[in-house]
């Protein structure tokens, strides 16, 4: 089993991913890229707990997660402002999870905090009224 499988399963099991809609900018993002160790014991359980706790935090807007081709985990978490990011970082249960991740599950990680000033998207749709259209695969 790859180190990212528990991540993918836990991330897929939580409602709200991918982010269905975000407010107009500005808002903030915390981008986390993780390289895992081979130790998966307890990781999925802790990850599921954090993925269920985070949406209940003031200022949380949503998140998106993916695994890279080389097996790293990439998570983008959207917040109303920098204060909400700091509050989540300092949340007691999240601090415990961070400590365990550094001591056991993470080989390395990078965190980037950014202000989103502009955002846009584009998608090709083939049928149905707006809101019920299916995307084409190309």
C-alpha positions, -999 to +999 in steps of 0.1 A: +000+000+000+014+034-009+018+060+018-007+082+002-036+057+001-049+065+036-047+102+027-068+097-004-093+075+013-098+098+043-099+129+020-125+113-003-147+103+027-152+139+039-180+160+024-170+193+010-142+183-013-136+196-039-146+231-029-181+237-044-179+275-043-158+301-028-166+338-020-152+365-042-116+372-034-098+383-013-094+352+009-064+332+020-050+297+013-028+274+032-010+251+008+005+219+024+028+195+005+037+164+024+062+136+018+052+107+040+072+080+058+062+044+053+045+044+087+007+045+081-004+032+116-030+056+129-025+082+101-059+077+084-077+080+117-059+112+127-064+127+092-101+119+092-104+136+126-086+168+113-107+168+080-139+167+101-127+192+127-114+219+102-147+228+086-161+237+121-135+264+126-144+300+121-132+314+088-128+280+071-141+280+035-131+246+021-103+224+009-090+204-020-066+175-019-046+155-044-017+131-045+012+140-068+027+115-093+055+108-070+032+100-041+033+133-021+001+147-007-010+182-017-037+200+002-051+235-003-072+249+025-092+281+020-098+305+048-115+339+051-083+356+064-049+350+079-063+351+115-084+321+107-054+302+094-034+311+126-063+300+148-065+266+130-027+262+132-029+268+170-060+247+177-052+222+205-062+191+186-044+203+154-012+209+175-013+173+187-018+161+151+011+183+139+034+168+166+025+133+157+029+139+120+064+153+124+075+126+148+060+096+129+042+101+095+059+130+077+094+127+061+091+164+052+065+191+045+062+226+030+035+251+040+027+282+019+003+308+031-010+332+004-036+359-002-058+352-032-065+385-048-080+372-081-096+339-090-114+325-121-122+292-137-133+278-170-149+245-179-164+230-211-200+218-207-219+196-231-255+193-219-281+204-195-290+237-179-265+257-158-259+239-125-268+205-140-243+203-169-217+176-172-181+184-180-165+169-211-133+149-207-106+158-231 
